[in-house]
Amino acid sequence: MMFSVVLESLDNINAKAGVENLIKVLGIKRGTASQLISNLPLKVYNELQAADAKTMVEALNITTVLIWRVVMTNQSDLPKVNWHKEPMILGKSITDIKKKNNPNLTGVAMLELDSEFQIKNDPMETGSGSFADVSQTVMRGLGEGLDAAIQTKDTISETNTTLQRFQDDLENHENKITLKPGFYNLFLPALKSKNSKKIVEELCREILEWDTKTIKNALLKPIVCVAKDVDHVEGSQIIEEFEKHGILLNKKLITKI
């Protein structure tokens, strides 16, 4: 059984703050972060083992200002994100985070012992358990909460509601989506003047967040790919931004959705 981590909602903040937070924590581009915020709720990380899903949802709820939850991948009809690289949180992969949170290294393992090996209440305490007992209760409470989230199946009404919200959001932005559903490569046209080259350099810096060296090396090639394997939503946004400055990008459909 595989699980997904869902970006559920903004936590009493505006969309701009949410975008900035995702850029910083997840290390993603502004366009990608904007797309995630615009289309929530959606499954951001998919096909995870239970331990990985637990690690991700806990880390994301702590490090970001957004609300995340866990669902079973095949029992949720929420739209999902297809990543082409390993998820990172503050520059650390799931594997790195799991190593750091190794129960045997952090001492948490002893809190999961069977009841016969648990530290008993201190007889000198009145009406309360020892610190170890309290810690164990807290840890079990967190574990039970996560187990409940994992075991809870999305109801039809809940799924339909969240899916409808996503569809409504797409309709509100359909004027900005010019490409048919799928994944695309976007290419620069032939640049015939110094002015157009200067405009492209600035757009690559601002829209694609390329550094000076990357821009210089890319423009030396006869055919320049400015966006590789992007979906129709992000692709449409990039095309629109370039068109605003008179640069008409060439598109090539790689994979249909």
C-alpha beads as a LAMMPS data file, in Angstrom:
LAMMPS data file: protein, C-alpha beads

257 atoms
256 bonds

1 atom types
1 bond types

-500.0 500.0 xlo xhi
-500.0 500.0 ylo yhi
-500.0 500.0 zlo zhi

Masses

1 110.0

Atoms # bond

1 1 1 0.000 0.000 0.000
2 1 1 1.382 3.374 -1.041
3 1 1 0.661 6.839 0.325
4 1 1 0.600 10.449 -0.842
5 1 1 1.298 13.684 1.006
6 1 1 -1.362 16.283 0.212
7 1 1 -0.893 20.055 0.273
8 1 1 -4.223 20.814 1.931
9 1 1 -4.467 24.568 2.504
10 1 1 -2.832 27.839 3.480
11 1 1 -2.578 28.335 7.239
12 1 1 -4.149 31.809 7.615
13 1 1 -1.617 33.391 5.272
14 1 1 -1.898 34.895 1.805
15 1 1 -0.894 33.093 -1.373
16 1 1 2.210 35.248 -1.883
17 1 1 3.593 34.278 1.528
18 1 1 2.837 30.629 0.773
19 1 1 4.752 30.814 -2.509
20 1 1 7.787 32.424 -0.871
21 1 1 7.753 29.786 1.867
22 1 1 7.695 26.876 -0.613
23 1 1 10.538 28.388 -2.646
24 1 1 12.670 28.615 0.492
25 1 1 11.807 25.267 2.083
26 1 1 11.469 23.015 -0.967
27 1 1 14.074 24.717 -3.146
28 1 1 11.733 24.932 -6.143
29 1 1 11.243 27.617 -8.792
30 1 1 8.753 30.447 -8.315
31 1 1 6.565 29.210 -11.175
32 1 1 6.331 25.738 -9.637
33 1 1 5.532 27.120 -6.176
34 1 1 2.828 29.391 -7.628
35 1 1 1.305 26.439 -9.453
36 1 1 1.147 24.364 -6.248
37 1 1 -0.519 27.173 -4.282
38 1 1 -2.989 27.937 -7.090
39 1 1 -4.187 24.336 -7.355
40 1 1 -4.399 23.110 -3.767
41 1 1 -5.571 20.707 -2.469
42 1 1 -3.444 18.287 -4.464
43 1 1 -1.157 15.301 -3.946
44 1 1 2.353 16.755 -4.001
45 1 1 4.420 13.655 -3.095
46 1 1 3.152 10.290 -4.309
47 1 1 3.727 6.542 -4.154
48 1 1 5.517 6.759 -0.799
49 1 1 6.048 3.978 1.703
50 1 1 4.250 4.559 5.032
51 1 1 7.493 5.477 6.838
52 1 1 8.455 7.962 4.122
53 1 1 4.976 9.512 4.093
54 1 1 5.107 9.893 7.875
55 1 1 8.527 11.531 7.680
56 1 1 7.462 13.909 4.910
57 1 1 4.142 15.070 6.371
58 1 1 5.647 15.692 9.800
59 1 1 8.651 17.556 8.388
60 1 1 6.513 19.645 6.004
61 1 1 4.021 20.663 8.701
62 1 1 6.913 21.841 10.854
63 1 1 9.066 23.575 8.241
64 1 1 6.370 25.197 6.073
65 1 1 3.526 27.560 6.927
66 1 1 1.036 25.391 5.025
67 1 1 -1.178 22.465 6.056
68 1 1 -0.259 18.946 4.882
69 1 1 -1.942 15.537 5.370
70 1 1 -1.595 11.902 4.328
71 1 1 -3.938 9.878 2.075
72 1 1 -3.725 6.467 0.455
73 1 1 -2.566 7.122 -3.105
74 1 1 -4.988 4.811 -4.905
75 1 1 -8.005 5.871 -2.843
76 1 1 -7.800 9.600 -3.527
77 1 1 -8.887 11.234 -6.766
78 1 1 -7.095 14.481 -5.995
79 1 1 -4.855 15.727 -8.823
80 1 1 -1.190 14.928 -8.307
81 1 1 2.202 16.427 -9.080
82 1 1 4.696 14.460 -11.175
83 1 1 8.195 15.280 -9.960
84 1 1 11.291 14.463 -11.960
85 1 1 13.682 14.632 -9.045
86 1 1 13.805 13.462 -5.445
87 1 1 11.776 15.589 -2.996
88 1 1 13.895 17.836 -0.775
89 1 1 13.104 19.726 2.435
90 1 1 15.595 22.468 3.298
91 1 1 18.123 20.710 1.091
92 1 1 17.682 17.282 2.703
93 1 1 16.195 14.204 1.035
94 1 1 13.749 11.811 2.717
95 1 1 16.666 9.422 3.250
96 1 1 18.734 12.141 4.939
97 1 1 15.846 13.104 7.233
98 1 1 15.133 9.483 8.144
99 1 1 18.778 8.919 9.038
100 1 1 18.748 12.003 11.250
101 1 1 15.521 10.835 12.902
102 1 1 16.764 7.279 13.492
103 1 1 14.899 6.167 16.671
104 1 1 17.947 4.253 17.902
105 1 1 20.142 7.347 17.616
106 1 1 17.661 9.852 19.049
107 1 1 16.505 7.715 21.978
108 1 1 12.908 7.621 20.771
109 1 1 13.113 3.845 20.311
110 1 1 12.882 3.270 24.061
111 1 1 9.484 4.997 24.098
112 1 1 8.093 2.269 21.874
113 1 1 8.892 -0.636 24.192
114 1 1 6.137 -3.057 25.184
115 1 1 4.198 -2.116 28.292
116 1 1 6.002 -4.611 30.533
117 1 1 9.278 -2.812 29.874
118 1 1 7.910 0.709 30.264
119 1 1 9.115 2.919 33.086
120 1 1 6.488 2.788 35.832
121 1 1 5.018 5.794 37.578
122 1 1 7.225 7.210 40.288
123 1 1 5.605 6.266 43.623
124 1 1 6.687 9.668 44.977
125 1 1 4.584 11.438 42.351
126 1 1 0.956 12.138 43.194
127 1 1 -1.603 12.022 40.401
128 1 1 0.890 12.177 37.547
129 1 1 3.342 9.885 35.784
130 1 1 7.070 10.287 35.367
131 1 1 8.536 12.368 32.521
132 1 1 9.201 9.209 30.529
133 1 1 5.550 8.129 30.865
134 1 1 4.299 11.508 29.697
135 1 1 6.691 11.494 26.736
136 1 1 5.528 8.051 25.785
137 1 1 1.890 9.115 25.927
138 1 1 2.624 12.076 23.665
139 1 1 4.517 9.939 21.163
140 1 1 1.756 7.360 21.073
141 1 1 -0.825 10.098 20.628
142 1 1 1.064 11.449 17.612
143 1 1 1.439 7.958 16.202
144 1 1 -2.247 7.152 16.635
145 1 1 -3.179 10.436 14.973
146 1 1 -1.043 9.610 11.945
147 1 1 -2.352 6.038 11.831
148 1 1 -5.898 7.393 11.811
149 1 1 -5.047 9.761 8.974
150 1 1 -3.499 6.945 6.948
151 1 1 -6.364 4.539 7.608
152 1 1 -9.103 7.078 6.881
153 1 1 -10.393 6.577 3.359
154 1 1 -11.460 9.630 1.364
155 1 1 -15.248 9.592 1.174
156 1 1 -16.955 10.145 -2.154
157 1 1 -18.355 13.474 -1.029
158 1 1 -14.961 14.690 0.199
159 1 1 -13.221 13.581 -2.981
160 1 1 -15.830 15.182 -5.187
161 1 1 -15.655 18.422 -3.227
162 1 1 -11.876 18.733 -3.430
163 1 1 -11.830 17.669 -7.071
164 1 1 -14.513 20.238 -7.893
165 1 1 -12.455 22.943 -6.180
166 1 1 -9.502 22.017 -8.391
167 1 1 -11.669 22.032 -11.528
168 1 1 -13.183 25.397 -10.596
169 1 1 -9.698 26.793 -10.094
170 1 1 -8.637 25.535 -13.513
171 1 1 -11.702 27.164 -15.087
172 1 1 -10.816 30.442 -13.415
173 1 1 -7.366 30.266 -15.009
174 1 1 -8.260 28.616 -18.321
175 1 1 -7.602 31.837 -20.195
176 1 1 -3.969 31.482 -19.108
177 1 1 -3.652 27.805 -20.135
178 1 1 -2.964 27.756 -23.875
179 1 1 -1.521 24.239 -24.170
180 1 1 -3.378 20.949 -24.303
181 1 1 -2.860 18.693 -21.227
182 1 1 0.563 17.077 -21.325
183 1 1 4.277 17.681 -20.812
184 1 1 6.279 19.924 -23.137
185 1 1 9.732 21.125 -24.107
186 1 1 9.868 24.851 -24.909
187 1 1 12.468 26.320 -27.278
188 1 1 13.676 29.817 -28.145
189 1 1 13.133 31.074 -31.686
190 1 1 16.067 32.383 -33.725
191 1 1 17.272 35.631 -32.123
192 1 1 17.964 38.099 -34.925
193 1 1 19.005 41.166 -32.950
194 1 1 21.047 42.163 -29.934
195 1 1 17.931 43.653 -28.389
196 1 1 15.983 40.370 -28.581
197 1 1 18.972 38.517 -27.097
198 1 1 19.093 41.011 -24.238
199 1 1 15.366 40.561 -23.597
200 1 1 15.771 36.768 -23.551
201 1 1 18.690 36.968 -21.121
202 1 1 16.570 39.035 -18.743
203 1 1 13.574 36.700 -19.038
204 1 1 15.739 33.638 -18.393
205 1 1 17.075 35.367 -15.303
206 1 1 13.697 36.517 -13.954
207 1 1 11.252 33.823 -15.121
208 1 1 13.470 30.726 -15.235
209 1 1 15.814 31.868 -12.442
210 1 1 18.938 30.945 -14.446
211 1 1 22.280 32.327 -13.343
212 1 1 24.560 34.289 -15.683
213 1 1 26.770 31.291 -16.530
214 1 1 23.802 29.090 -17.403
215 1 1 22.332 31.779 -19.659
216 1 1 25.642 32.348 -21.450
217 1 1 26.231 28.632 -22.074
218 1 1 22.660 28.041 -23.226
219 1 1 22.657 30.883 -25.766
220 1 1 25.792 29.476 -27.401
221 1 1 23.772 26.499 -28.634
222 1 1 21.984 26.608 -32.010
223 1 1 18.723 25.394 -30.435
224 1 1 17.992 26.578 -26.889
225 1 1 15.548 24.648 -24.680
226 1 1 14.294 27.058 -21.997
227 1 1 11.933 24.576 -20.286
228 1 1 12.219 20.804 -20.338
229 1 1 9.345 18.420 -19.590
230 1 1 7.053 21.015 -18.001
231 1 1 3.303 20.412 -17.744
232 1 1 0.727 22.387 -19.715
233 1 1 -0.019 24.762 -16.835
234 1 1 3.549 25.849 -16.142
235 1 1 4.334 25.736 -19.865
236 1 1 1.456 28.113 -20.628
237 1 1 2.655 30.495 -17.916
238 1 1 6.199 30.549 -19.331
239 1 1 4.943 31.060 -22.898
240 1 1 2.702 33.915 -21.742
241 1 1 5.534 35.704 -19.934
242 1 1 7.846 35.464 -22.957
243 1 1 5.071 36.598 -25.325
244 1 1 4.521 39.723 -23.216
245 1 1 8.021 40.760 -24.312
246 1 1 7.623 39.759 -27.949
247 1 1 9.404 36.375 -27.751
248 1 1 7.309 33.550 -29.255
249 1 1 8.514 30.215 -27.898
250 1 1 8.316 27.014 -29.931
251 1 1 6.640 24.101 -28.140
252 1 1 6.979 20.342 -28.538
253 1 1 4.594 17.900 -26.862
254 1 1 6.565 15.137 -25.125
255 1 1 3.880 13.216 -23.262
256 1 1 0.081 13.457 -23.316
257 1 1 -1.894 13.355 -20.071

Bonds

1 1 1 2
2 1 2 3
3 1 3 4
4 1 4 5
5 1 5 6
6 1 6 7
7 1 7 8
8 1 8 9
9 1 9 10
10 1 10 11
11 1 11 12
12 1 12 13
13 1 13 14
14 1 14 15
15 1 15 16
16 1 16 17
17 1 17 18
18 1 18 19
19 1 19 20
20 1 20 21
21 1 21 22
22 1 22 23
23 1 23 24
24 1 24 25
25 1 25 26
26 1 26 27
27 1 27 28
28 1 28 29
29 1 29 30
30 1 30 31
31 1 31 32
32 1 32 33
33 1 33 34
34 1 34 35
35 1 35 36
36 1 36 37
37 1 37 38
38 1 38 39
39 1 39 40
40 1 40 41
41 1 41 42
42 1 42 43
43 1 43 44
44 1 44 45
45 1 45 46
46 1 46 47
47 1 47 48
48 1 48 49
49 1 49 50
50 1 50 51
51 1 51 52
52 1 52 53
53 1 53 54
54 1 54 55
55 1 55 56
56 1 56 57
57 1 57 58
58 1 58 59
59 1 59 60
60 1 60 61
61 1 61 62
62 1 62 63
63 1 63 64
64 1 64 65
65 1 65 66
66 1 66 67
67 1 67 68
68 1 68 69
69 1 69 70
70 1 70 71
71 1 71 72
72 1 72 73
73 1 73 74
74 1 74 75
75 1 75 76
76 1 76 77
77 1 77 78
78 1 78 79
79 1 79 80
80 1 80 81
81 1 81 82
82 1 82 83
83 1 83 84
84 1 84 85
85 1 85 86
86 1 86 87
87 1 87 88
88 1 88 89
89 1 89 90
90 1 90 91
91 1 91 92
92 1 92 93
93 1 93 94
94 1 94 95
95 1 95 96
96 1 96 97
97 1 97 98
98 1 98 99
99 1 99 100
100 1 100 101
101 1 101 102
102 1 102 103
103 1 103 104
104 1 104 105
105 1 105 106
106 1 106 107
107 1 107 108
108 1 108 109
109 1 109 110
110 1 110 111
111 1 111 112
112 1 112 113
113 1 113 114
114 1 114 115
115 1 115 116
116 1 116 117
117 1 117 118
118 1 118 119
119 1 119 120
120 1 120 121
121 1 121 122
122 1 122 123
123 1 123 124
124 1 124 125
125 1 125 126
126 1 126 127
127 1 127 128
128 1 128 129
129 1 129 130
130 1 130 131
131 1 131 132
132 1 132 133
133 1 133 134
134 1 134 135
135 1 135 136
136 1 136 137
137 1 137 138
138 1 138 139
139 1 139 140
140 1 140 141
141 1 141 142
142 1 142 143
143 1 143 144
144 1 144 145
145 1 145 146
146 1 146 147
147 1 147 148
148 1 148 149
149 1 149 150
150 1 150 151
151 1 151 152
152 1 152 153
153 1 153 154
154 1 154 155
155 1 155 156
156 1 156 157
157 1 157 158
158 1 158 159
159 1 159 160
160 1 160 161
161 1 161 162
162 1 162 163
163 1 163 164
164 1 164 165
165 1 165 166
166 1 166 167
167 1 167 168
168 1 168 169
169 1 169 170
170 1 170 171
171 1 171 172
172 1 172 173
173 1 173 174
174 1 174 175
175 1 175 176
176 1 176 177
177 1 177 178
178 1 178 179
179 1 179 180
180 1 180 181
181 1 181 182
182 1 182 183
183 1 183 184
184 1 184 185
185 1 185 186
186 1 186 187
187 1 187 188
188 1 188 189
189 1 189 190
190 1 190 191
191 1 191 192
192 1 192 193
193 1 193 194
194 1 194 195
195 1 195 196
196 1 196 197
197 1 197 198
198 1 198 199
199 1 199 200
200 1 200 201
201 1 201 202
202 1 202 203
203 1 203 204
204 1 204 205
205 1 205 206
206 1 206 207
207 1 207 208
208 1 208 209
209 1 209 210
210 1 210 211
211 1 211 212
212 1 212 213
213 1 213 214
214 1 214 215
215 1 215 216
216 1 216 217
217 1 217 218
218 1 218 219
219 1 219 220
220 1 220 221
221 1 221 222
222 1 222 223
223 1 223 224
224 1 224 225
225 1 225 226
226 1 226 227
227 1 227 228
228 1 228 229
229 1 229 230
230 1 230 231
231 1 231 232
232 1 232 233
233 1 233 234
234 1 234 235
235 1 235 236
236 1 236 237
237 1 237 238
238 1 238 239
239 1 239 240
240 1 240 241
241 1 241 242
242 1 242 243
243 1 243 244
244 1 244 245
245 1 245 246
246 1 246 247
247 1 247 248
248 1 248 249
249 1 249 250
250 1 250 251
251 1 251 252
252 1 252 253
253 1 253 254
254 1 254 255
255 1 255 256
256 1 256 257
